[in-house]
Amino acid sequence: MRQSITYLLTILLTVACSTPAEYNVQDFGAKGDGKAIDSPAINKAIQKAASNGGGRVVVPAGKYMCYSIRLESDIELHLVQGAVIISAR
């Protein structure tokens, strides 16, 4: 019984302490200048994260003009303070 509890605690700590992979949208071509359409770059970052099993998609400070953003399972969309997503309509 004690061995089972130790094993379970080890698994829980491993999961709780693991850091998700990060994908910065600017590495995929997002500008964040309030003029360029950034949704293709954001979607590329999301797709890359999803194809690798999930992770955190980071949107740095800036103004990101976007059409549709397609979220996937196991993706955290993390907007850094000062990041704004604006509908391009």
Sequence and secondary structure as in RCSB ss.txt:
>XXXX:A:sequence
MRQSITYLLTILLTVACSTPAEYNVQDFGAKGDGKAIDSPAINKAIQKAASNGGGRVVVPAGKYMCYSIRLESDI
ELHLVQGAVIISAR
>XXXX:A:secstr
 HHHHHHHHHHHHHHHH    EEEGGGGT   EEEEE HHHHHHHHHHHHHTT EEEEE SEEEEES     TTE
EEEE TTEEEEE  
